[in-house]
Amino acid sequence: MSVKRVGIGARPLADPQAQAWIRQEAKRALGKGDVYTARLTLDITPALRARIKMAAFSEGITVAEMLRDLLEARFPERLP
């Protein structure tokens, strides 16, 4: 029985713009080791979800970032 090997080939060249964008996003993202986070699940209509996603996209941020900012503004941390 003959085994045929197939080469994977060379890795494509990295796009400098894409690499810069990835590094930028990594800096903005909350690291799990940096801040304790808890998941929150909400039931919303597909239409509301679409509006939220469009608003976040137009501001160049993620839906999670947008909702965190909104919740922080509505429920600020109160010092004792």
C-alpha positions in Angstrom: 0.0 0.0 0.0 1.4 3.4 -1.0 0.9 6.5 1.1 0.8 9.8 -0.7 2.0 12.8 1.2 0.5 16.2 0.4 2.6 19.3 1.4 0.9 22.2 3.2 2.8 24.9 1.4 4.2 28.2 2.6 2.4 30.4 5.0 0.9 33.5 3.3 2.5 36.8 3.9 1.0 38.8 6.8 -0.9 41.9 6.0 0.7 44.7 8.1 -2.7 46.6 8.4 -4.4 43.4 9.6 -1.7 42.7 12.1 -1.9 46.3 13.5 -5.6 46.0 13.8 -5.3 42.7 15.7 -2.8 44.2 18.1 -5.0 47.2 18.7 -8.0 45.1 19.4 -6.0 42.9 21.8 -5.0 46.0 23.8 -8.6 47.2 24.1 -10.0 43.8 25.0 -10.5 43.0 28.7 -8.3 40.2 29.7 -9.9 37.5 31.9 -6.9 37.8 34.2 -7.2 41.6 34.4 -10.8 42.0 35.6 -13.2 39.5 37.1 -16.2 39.3 34.7 -19.6 37.6 35.0 -21.8 36.7 32.0 -25.2 38.3 31.7 -27.9 36.8 29.4 -30.8 38.9 28.2 -33.7 37.9 26.0 -34.3 40.7 23.4 -36.0 40.8 20.0 -34.1 40.2 16.8 -34.9 43.8 15.8 -33.4 45.3 18.9 -30.3 43.0 18.6 -29.8 44.3 15.0 -30.1 47.9 16.1 -27.6 47.4 18.9 -25.2 45.7 16.5 -25.5 48.4 13.9 -24.9 51.1 16.6 -21.8 49.4 17.9 -20.5 48.8 14.4 -21.0 52.5 13.5 -19.0 53.5 16.6 -16.2 51.0 15.8 -16.7 49.1 19.1 -18.0 45.7 20.0 -21.5 45.1 21.3 -20.1 44.0 24.7 -18.1 47.3 25.0 -21.1 49.4 24.1 -23.3 47.6 26.6 -20.7 47.7 29.4 -20.4 51.5 28.8 -24.2 51.9 28.9 -24.5 49.9 32.1 -21.6 51.7 33.8 -23.3 55.1 33.0 -26.7 53.9 34.3 -25.3 52.1 37.4 -22.1 54.0 38.5 -20.1 52.5 41.3 -20.9 54.2 44.5 -18.2 54.6 47.1 -19.2 54.0 50.7 
